[in-house]
Amino acid sequence: MKAEAKERATKNALRMIKRGNLTIEEIVEYTGLTEEEVREYAELIAG
């Protein structure tokens, strides 16, 4: 994944996580990020 696309996917994933209405698996599917990446972002947000 190119840097620009990864940055966009990350921003989208963070917004999706904050909304709280999607599963990790759905976010992975929609963004193209790995499950590990999405879980790490979710942990950061949960703080």
Biopython code that builds the backbone (N, CA, C, O; Angstrom):
import numpy as np
from Bio.PDB.StructureBuilder import StructureBuilder

atoms = [
    (1, "MET", "N", (0.855, -1.173, 0.000)),
    (1, "MET", "CA", (0.000, 0.000, 0.000)),
    (1, "MET", "C", (0.903, 1.238, 0.000)),
    (1, "MET", "O", (1.839, 1.328, 0.795)),
    (2, "LYS", "N", (0.622, 2.176, -0.881)),
    (2, "LYS", "CA", (1.408, 3.404, -0.956)),
    (2, "LYS", "C", (1.186, 4.244, 0.302)),
    (2, "LYS", "O", (0.169, 4.108, 0.981)),
    (3, "ALA", "N", (2.147, 5.109, 0.600)),
    (3, "ALA", "CA", (2.093, 5.920, 1.815)),
    (3, "ALA", "C", (0.825, 6.770, 1.884)),
    (3, "ALA", "O", (0.195, 6.865, 2.937)),
    (4, "GLU", "N", (0.453, 7.386, 0.767)),
    (4, "GLU", "CA", (-0.756, 8.213, 0.744)),
    (4, "GLU", "C", (-2.002, 7.398, 1.027)),
    (4, "GLU", "O", (-2.864, 7.807, 1.804)),
    (5, "ALA", "N", (-2.086, 6.254, 0.396)),
    (5, "ALA", "CA", (-3.248, 5.378, 0.587)),
    (5, "ALA", "C", (-3.292, 4.855, 2.020)),
    (5, "ALA", "O", (-4.367, 4.748, 2.610)),
    (6, "LYS", "N", (-2.136, 4.533, 2.575)),
    (6, "LYS", "CA", (-2.070, 4.030, 3.943)),
    (6, "LYS", "C", (-2.518, 5.120, 4.923)),
    (6, "LYS", "O", (-3.253, 4.849, 5.873)),
    (7, "GLU", "N", (-2.075, 6.331, 4.685)),
    (7, "GLU", "CA", (-2.463, 7.445, 5.560)),
    (7, "GLU", "C", (-3.979, 7.659, 5.513)),
    (7, "GLU", "O", (-4.617, 7.852, 6.547)),
    (8, "ARG", "N", (-4.537, 7.625, 4.326)),
    (8, "ARG", "CA", (-5.987, 7.788, 4.156)),
    (8, "ARG", "C", (-6.737, 6.647, 4.853)),
    (8, "ARG", "O", (-7.731, 6.879, 5.542)),
    (9, "ALA", "N", (-6.255, 5.423, 4.669)),
    (9, "ALA", "CA", (-6.896, 4.263, 5.289)),
    (9, "ALA", "C", (-6.833, 4.360, 6.810)),
    (9, "ALA", "O", (-7.790, 4.026, 7.508)),
    (10, "THR", "N", (-5.694, 4.822, 7.310)),
    (10, "THR", "CA", (-5.534, 4.969, 8.757)),
    (10, "THR", "C", (-6.503, 6.003, 9.310)),
    (10, "THR", "O", (-7.154, 5.763, 10.327)),
    (11, "LYS", "N", (-6.604, 7.146, 8.651)),
    (11, "LYS", "CA", (-7.535, 8.185, 9.100)),
    (11, "LYS", "C", (-8.967, 7.676, 9.081)),
    (11, "LYS", "O", (-9.738, 7.936, 10.005)),
    (12, "ASN", "N", (-9.321, 6.950, 8.026)),
    (12, "ASN", "CA", (-10.672, 6.388, 7.932)),
    (12, "ASN", "C", (-10.917, 5.373, 9.040)),
    (12, "ASN", "O", (-11.983, 5.361, 9.655)),
    (13, "ALA", "N", (-9.927, 4.523, 9.291)),
    (13, "ALA", "CA", (-10.066, 3.512, 10.343)),
    (13, "ALA", "C", (-10.260, 4.175, 11.700)),
    (13, "ALA", "O", (-11.103, 3.742, 12.486)),
    (14, "LEU", "N", (-9.497, 5.207, 11.979)),
    (14, "LEU", "CA", (-9.632, 5.901, 13.259)),
    (14, "LEU", "C", (-11.028, 6.499, 13.414)),
    (14, "LEU", "O", (-11.614, 6.433, 14.495)),
    (15, "ARG", "N", (-11.559, 7.077, 12.350)),
    (15, "ARG", "CA", (-12.926, 7.616, 12.406)),
    (15, "ARG", "C", (-13.938, 6.496, 12.655)),
    (15, "ARG", "O", (-14.858, 6.654, 13.457)),
    (16, "MET", "N", (-13.767, 5.371, 11.969)),
    (16, "MET", "CA", (-14.692, 4.243, 12.131)),
    (16, "MET", "C", (-14.639, 3.694, 13.557)),
    (16, "MET", "O", (-15.671, 3.379, 14.148)),
    (17, "ILE", "N", (-13.437, 3.585, 14.096)),
    (17, "ILE", "CA", (-13.279, 3.077, 15.459)),
    (17, "ILE", "C", (-13.966, 4.016, 16.447)),
    (17, "ILE", "O", (-14.671, 3.567, 17.351)),
    (18, "LYS", "N", (-13.760, 5.310, 16.273)),
    (18, "LYS", "CA", (-14.358, 6.294, 17.177)),
    (18, "LYS", "C", (-15.881, 6.247, 17.138)),
    (18, "LYS", "O", (-16.536, 6.444, 18.161)),
    (19, "ARG", "N", (-16.440, 5.989, 15.975)),
    (19, "ARG", "CA", (-17.914, 5.896, 15.865)),
    (19, "ARG", "C", (-18.433, 4.681, 16.618)),
    (19, "ARG", "O", (-19.522, 4.718, 17.189)),
    (20, "GLY", "N", (-17.653, 3.606, 16.619)),
    (20, "GLY", "CA", (-17.989, 2.447, 17.430)),
    (20, "GLY", "C", (-19.081, 1.537, 16.919)),
    (20, "GLY", "O", (-19.566, 0.685, 17.663)),
    (21, "ASN", "N", (-19.482, 1.694, 15.668)),
    (21, "ASN", "CA", (-20.583, 0.853, 15.183)),
    (21, "ASN", "C", (-20.138, -0.225, 14.187)),
    (21, "ASN", "O", (-20.979, -0.901, 13.595)),
    (22, "LEU", "N", (-18.838, -0.388, 14.001)),
    (22, "LEU", "CA", (-18.327, -1.418, 13.093)),
    (22, "LEU", "C", (-17.402, -2.365, 13.851)),
    (22, "LEU", "O", (-16.768, -1.981, 14.834)),
    (23, "THR", "N", (-17.339, -3.594, 13.382)),
    (23, "THR", "CA", (-16.409, -4.553, 13.979)),
    (23, "THR", "C", (-15.007, -4.326, 13.419)),
    (23, "THR", "O", (-14.829, -3.654, 12.403)),
    (24, "ILE", "N", (-14.029, -4.892, 14.092)),
    (24, "ILE", "CA", (-12.650, -4.836, 13.607)),
    (24, "ILE", "C", (-12.583, -5.428, 12.202)),
    (24, "ILE", "O", (-11.928, -4.877, 11.317)),
    (25, "GLU", "N", (-13.261, -6.544, 12.007)),
    (25, "GLU", "CA", (-13.234, -7.225, 10.711)),
    (25, "GLU", "C", (-13.817, -6.351, 9.607)),
    (25, "GLU", "O", (-13.297, -6.331, 8.491)),
    (26, "GLU", "N", (-14.887, -5.633, 9.909)),
    (26, "GLU", "CA", (-15.485, -4.743, 8.917)),
    (26, "GLU", "C", (-14.529, -3.599, 8.565)),
    (26, "GLU", "O", (-14.396, -3.229, 7.398)),
    (27, "ILE", "N", (-13.871, -3.049, 9.577)),
    (27, "ILE", "CA", (-12.925, -1.962, 9.335)),
    (27, "ILE", "C", (-11.766, -2.457, 8.480)),
    (27, "ILE", "O", (-11.319, -1.754, 7.574)),
    (28, "VAL", "N", (-11.280, -3.653, 8.760)),
    (28, "VAL", "CA", (-10.218, -4.257, 7.945)),
    (28, "VAL", "C", (-10.683, -4.368, 6.501)),
    (28, "VAL", "O", (-9.955, -4.005, 5.577)),
    (29, "GLU", "N", (-11.885, -4.865, 6.313)),
    (29, "GLU", "CA", (-12.433, -5.047, 4.956)),
    (29, "GLU", "C", (-12.561, -3.711, 4.229)),
    (29, "GLU", "O", (-12.214, -3.611, 3.052)),
    (30, "TYR", "N", (-13.053, -2.691, 4.918)),
    (30, "TYR", "CA", (-13.306, -1.401, 4.274)),
    (30, "TYR", "C", (-12.040, -0.599, 4.008)),
    (30, "TYR", "O", (-11.985, 0.172, 3.050)),
    (31, "THR", "N", (-11.008, -0.775, 4.859)),
    (31, "THR", "CA", (-9.813, 0.064, 4.734)),
    (31, "THR", "C", (-8.636, -0.609, 4.048)),
    (31, "THR", "O", (-7.773, 0.068, 3.489)),
    (32, "GLY", "N", (-8.594, -1.942, 4.086)),
    (32, "GLY", "CA", (-7.455, -2.653, 3.521)),
    (32, "GLY", "C", (-6.273, -2.748, 4.472)),
    (32, "GLY", "O", (-5.224, -3.281, 4.111)),
    (33, "LEU", "N", (-6.438, -2.233, 5.690)),
    (33, "LEU", "CA", (-5.393, -2.370, 6.707)),
    (33, "LEU", "C", (-5.431, -3.790, 7.254)),
    (33, "LEU", "O", (-6.395, -4.522, 7.028)),
    (34, "THR", "N", (-4.389, -4.177, 7.967)),
    (34, "THR", "CA", (-4.387, -5.505, 8.572)),
    (34, "THR", "C", (-5.194, -5.481, 9.865)),
    (34, "THR", "O", (-5.423, -4.423, 10.451)),
    (35, "GLU", "N", (-5.614, -6.650, 10.294)),
    (35, "GLU", "CA", (-6.351, -6.749, 11.553)),
    (35, "GLU", "C", (-5.483, -6.258, 12.712)),
    (35, "GLU", "O", (-5.971, -5.591, 13.624)),
    (36, "GLU", "N", (-4.213, -6.588, 12.668)),
    (36, "GLU", "CA", (-3.290, -6.160, 13.721)),
    (36, "GLU", "C", (-3.219, -4.630, 13.798)),
    (36, "GLU", "O", (-3.244, -4.053, 14.885)),
    (37, "GLU", "N", (-3.131, -3.988, 12.645)),
    (37, "GLU", "CA", (-3.072, -2.518, 12.616)),
    (37, "GLU", "C", (-4.336, -1.910, 13.215)),
    (37, "GLU", "O", (-4.266, -0.992, 14.031)),
    (38, "VAL", "N", (-5.482, -2.425, 12.806)),
    (38, "VAL", "CA", (-6.748, -1.882, 13.290)),
    (38, "VAL", "C", (-6.877, -2.103, 14.789)),
    (38, "VAL", "O", (-7.342, -1.215, 15.504)),
    (39, "ARG", "N", (-6.476, -3.264, 15.272)),
    (39, "ARG", "CA", (-6.530, -3.532, 16.718)),
    (39, "ARG", "C", (-5.608, -2.580, 17.484)),
    (39, "ARG", "O", (-5.967, -2.108, 18.563)),
    (40, "GLU", "N", (-4.439, -2.300, 16.942)),
    (40, "GLU", "CA", (-3.513, -1.362, 17.583)),
    (40, "GLU", "C", (-4.136, 0.028, 17.664)),
    (40, "GLU", "O", (-4.038, 0.686, 18.700)),
    (41, "TYR", "N", (-4.769, 0.482, 16.597)),
    (41, "TYR", "CA", (-5.417, 1.790, 16.599)),
    (41, "TYR", "C", (-6.558, 1.816, 17.614)),
    (41, "TYR", "O", (-6.742, 2.807, 18.322)),
    (42, "ALA", "N", (-7.319, 0.729, 17.684)),
    (42, "ALA", "CA", (-8.437, 0.664, 18.641)),
    (42, "ALA", "C", (-7.911, 0.743, 20.077)),
    (42, "ALA", "O", (-8.521, 1.394, 20.926)),
    (43, "GLU", "N", (-6.793, 0.090, 20.348)),
    (43, "GLU", "CA", (-6.203, 0.137, 21.691)),
    (43, "GLU", "C", (-5.730, 1.555, 22.007)),
    (43, "GLU", "O", (-5.901, 2.023, 23.132)),
    (44, "LEU", "N", (-5.143, 2.238, 21.037)),
    (44, "LEU", "CA", (-4.698, 3.615, 21.255)),
    (44, "LEU", "C", (-5.868, 4.518, 21.594)),
    (44, "LEU", "O", (-5.765, 5.364, 22.482)),
    (45, "ILE", "N", (-6.974, 4.347, 20.897)),
    (45, "ILE", "CA", (-8.139, 5.177, 21.134)),
    (45, "ILE", "C", (-8.755, 4.862, 22.499)),
    (45, "ILE", "O", (-9.190, 5.766, 23.211)),
    (46, "ALA", "N", (-8.790, 3.580, 22.856)),
    (46, "ALA", "CA", (-9.353, 3.177, 24.124)),
    (46, "ALA", "C", (-8.531, 3.717, 25.303)),
    (46, "ALA", "O", (-9.037, 3.947, 26.401)),
    (47, "GLY", "N", (-7.234, 3.908, 25.014)),
    (47, "GLY", "CA", (-6.289, 4.512, 25.936)),
    (47, "GLY", "C", (-6.111, 3.810, 27.189)),
    (47, "GLY", "O", (-5.330, 4.246, 28.035)),
]
sb = StructureBuilder()
sb.init_structure("model")
sb.init_model(0)
sb.init_chain("A")
sb.init_seg("    ")
for serial, (resi, resn, name, xyz) in enumerate(atoms, 1):
    if name == "N":
        sb.init_residue(resn, " ", resi, " ")
    sb.init_atom(name, np.array(xyz, "f"), 0.0, 1.0, " ", f" {name:<3s}", serial, name[0])
structure = sb.get_structure()
